[in-house]
Amino acid sequence: MKAKQDEEILANATNTIIRWYEETRITFTTALKPIKTLDVELLGILLSARKHTLGALTTLTNEHIIPTHVLLRVLCEIYIVLLWAMNAPTKKNENKSDAVYSRLRSWDHSRLIKHKKLLENLPETAEAKKSIKKIEGDIAKLKKQGIKCMPNVKQIFDELGREWAEVYPKFYQFYCRAIHLDRNITQELAHLDRGSNHVLYKNDIEPRGNELLRIASISCDINKMVRNFYDWHVDLIQKEYENLQSMLGKR
């Protein structure tokens, strides 16, 4: 009975969480006319978050915990970037949209630098050299326009303050071990039992029991940030999240 109840809870939670994204997407297409460059940027980020969320919910449903943690780490990064961008201070005679868009371009600058370093660490090929040259050109254009790299995670949360620094950096750090494979994970999957001299192994790591709540929490916050930026309603989504939180806390 418990397993069936858990399946129903997961299915209902999945439907609710994905509906948040769909409702925000639909509002984009109906409320924003004409649609501007920043609107398209935010919609693209939202749709990426939706796909990663659906992936995390799918792997969790199929009890694949490592891939769930990988996708949660990506969702944490999306949240952190959005949070930093949405809290952009405005300069004199600058509107909020321009300040947010400038920070998203800083995210681009950081991505280009990371991509360049990655290519430089690979064996040199004509294709890699061509890609590096293009990236260098793109970076030069951003620098010329005064677009700096975005700060690191510590600097972002130092800027935002302690109220944010207690939660998401902790998730971000923990789920990093699934992407940059941590030996704690590999040893949890396979280790030598010294007593019997047998290798003990299993198919996956143990769930922490809070994966579904984490997915719901990050998804709720991403959708609320986007909706708040446009002054769209967030009360219902917050209420539904609190209902999920209450239900999952009783499991």
C-alpha positions in Angstrom: 0.0 0.0 0.0 2.8 2.4 0.9 4.6 2.0 -2.5 1.3 2.7 -4.3 0.7 5.8 -2.2 4.2 7.0 -2.9 3.7 6.5 -6.7 0.5 8.5 -6.5 2.1 11.3 -4.5 5.0 11.5 -7.0 2.6 11.5 -10.0 0.4 14.2 -8.5 3.5 16.3 -7.5 4.9 15.9 -11.0 1.7 17.1 -12.7 1.6 20.1 -10.4 5.2 21.1 -10.8 5.2 20.8 -14.6 1.9 22.7 -14.7 3.6 25.7 -13.1 6.1 25.9 -16.0 3.3 25.5 -18.5 1.2 28.2 -17.0 4.1 30.6 -16.9 5.0 29.8 -20.5 1.4 30.4 -21.7 1.3 33.7 -19.9 4.5 34.7 -21.8 2.7 34.1 -25.1 -0.5 35.9 -24.1 0.5 38.8 -21.9 3.7 40.0 -23.6 2.9 41.9 -26.8 5.2 42.8 -28.4 7.7 40.4 -27.0 11.2 41.8 -26.4 14.7 40.4 -26.4 14.8 40.0 -22.6 11.4 38.2 -22.7 12.8 35.7 -25.1 15.9 35.2 -23.0 13.8 34.5 -19.8 11.4 32.2 -21.7 14.4 30.2 -23.0 15.8 29.9 -19.4 12.3 28.9 -18.2 11.9 26.2 -20.9 15.3 24.8 -20.1 14.5 24.7 -16.4 11.2 22.9 -17.3 13.0 20.3 -19.3 15.6 19.7 -16.6 12.8 19.5 -14.0 10.9 17.0 -16.1 14.1 15.0 -16.4 14.7 15.0 -12.7 11.2 13.9 -12.0 11.4 11.1 -14.5 14.7 9.8 -13.2 13.3 10.0 -9.6 10.2 8.1 -10.7 12.4 5.4 -12.1 14.6 5.4 -8.9 17.7 6.6 -10.7 19.2 8.8 -7.9 22.5 9.9 -9.3 21.0 11.4 -12.5 18.3 13.0 -10.3 21.1 14.7 -8.3 22.9 15.8 -11.5 19.7 17.5 -12.8 19.1 19.1 -9.4 22.6 20.6 -9.5 21.8 22.1 -12.9 18.5 23.5 -11.5 20.4 25.0 -8.6 22.6 26.8 -11.1 19.7 28.1 -13.1 18.1 29.4 -9.9 21.3 31.1 -8.7 21.9 32.8 -12.1 18.3 34.0 -12.2 18.4 35.2 -8.7 21.5 37.2 -9.3 20.1 38.7 -12.6 16.7 39.6 -11.1 18.4 41.4 -8.2 20.4 43.6 -10.5 20.7 47.2 -9.2 19.7 49.9 -11.7 22.0 52.8 -12.6 20.8 56.3 -13.2 18.4 56.5 -16.1 18.6 52.7 -16.6 15.4 50.6 -16.5 15.2 47.2 -14.7 15.0 45.2 -17.9 18.3 46.6 -19.2 20.0 45.8 -15.9 18.7 42.2 -15.9 19.6 41.7 -19.5 23.1 43.0 -18.8 23.6 40.4 -16.1 22.4 37.6 -18.3 25.1 38.7 -20.8 27.6 38.5 -18.0 26.5 34.9 -17.6 27.3 34.5 -21.4 30.8 36.0 -20.8 31.5 33.5 -18.0 30.2 30.6 -20.1 32.5 31.6 -23.0 35.5 31.7 -20.8 34.8 28.3 -19.4 34.2 26.9 -22.8 37.5 28.4 -24.0 39.4 26.8 -21.1 37.8 23.5 -21.9 38.8 23.6 -25.5 42.4 24.6 -24.6 42.7 21.5 -22.4 41.7 19.2 -25.2 44.1 17.9 -27.9 44.7 20.6 -30.5 42.8 20.2 -33.7 41.9 22.6 -36.5 38.3 22.5 -35.4 39.2 23.3 -31.8 41.5 26.2 -32.9 38.7 27.6 -35.1 36.2 27.4 -32.1 38.7 29.1 -29.8 39.2 31.9 -32.2 35.5 32.5 -32.5 35.1 32.5 -28.7 37.9 35.0 -28.4 36.1 37.3 -30.8 32.9 37.0 -28.9 34.6 37.7 -25.6 36.3 40.8 -27.1 32.9 42.1 -28.2 31.5 41.7 -24.7 34.5 43.4 -23.1 34.2 46.3 -25.6 30.6 46.7 -24.5 31.6 46.7 -20.8 30.1 43.3 -20.0 32.1 41.6 -17.3 32.1 38.0 -16.1 29.5 37.1 -13.5 30.8 36.7 -10.0 31.3 33.2 -8.5 28.6 31.6 -6.2 30.2 32.8 -3.0 30.4 36.4 -4.3 26.8 36.3 -5.5 25.5 35.2 -2.1 27.8 37.6 -0.2 26.1 40.3 -2.3 22.6 39.0 -1.8 22.9 38.5 1.9 22.6 35.8 4.5 18.9 35.2 4.0 19.8 33.5 0.7 23.2 32.0 1.7 21.7 29.4 4.1 20.0 27.2 1.5 20.9 27.1 -2.2 24.7 27.1 -1.9 24.4 24.1 0.4 22.3 22.2 -2.3 24.6 23.4 -5.0 27.7 22.1 -3.2 26.1 18.7 -2.4 24.7 18.0 -5.8 28.1 18.9 -7.5 29.4 15.5 -6.4 27.1 13.8 -8.9 28.4 15.9 -11.8 32.1 16.0 -10.8 32.0 12.4 -9.6 32.9 12.1 -6.0 34.7 9.1 -4.6 32.1 9.0 -1.8 29.6 8.0 -4.5 31.8 5.5 -6.3 32.6 3.8 -2.9 29.0 3.8 -2.0 28.3 1.9 -5.2 31.2 -0.6 -4.9 33.5 -1.4 -2.1 35.6 -4.3 -0.7 34.2 -6.0 2.4 37.4 -6.6 4.4 35.9 -9.3 6.5 34.7 -11.6 3.6 37.1 -10.2 1.0 34.0 -9.8 -1.3 33.2 -6.9 -3.5 29.9 -5.4 -2.4 28.1 -3.3 -5.1 24.7 -1.9 -5.8 22.9 -0.2 -8.7 22.6 3.3 -7.3 23.1 5.5 -4.3 20.5 5.8 -1.6 18.0 8.6 -2.0 18.2 11.3 0.7 14.4 11.3 0.9 14.1 15.0 0.1 14.7 14.9 -3.7 11.0 15.5 -4.7 10.7 18.4 -2.2 13.9 20.0 -3.6 12.6 19.7 -7.2 9.3 21.3 -6.1 11.1 24.1 -4.1 13.5 25.1 -6.9 10.8 24.9 -9.5 8.4 27.0 -7.4 11.2 29.6 -6.9 12.2 29.8 -10.5 8.6 30.3 -11.6 7.9 32.9 -8.9 11.0 34.9 -9.8 9.9 35.1 -13.4 6.3 35.9 -12.5 7.3 38.5 -9.9 9.5 40.3 -12.5 6.5 40.8 -14.7 4.1 41.4 -11.8 2.1 38.2 -12.6 0.3 36.3 -9.9 2.3 34.0 -7.6 -0.2 33.4 -4.7 -1.6 30.2 -6.2 1.7 28.6 -7.0 3.0 29.4 -3.5 -0.1 27.9 -1.9 0.3 24.7 -4.1 3.9 24.5 -3.1 3.1 24.8 0.6 0.5 22.0 0.2 3.1 19.8 -1.5 5.6 20.7 1.3 3.0 19.7 4.0 2.2 16.5 2.2 5.8 15.4 1.6 6.7 16.2 5.1 4.2 13.6 6.4 5.7 10.8 4.3 
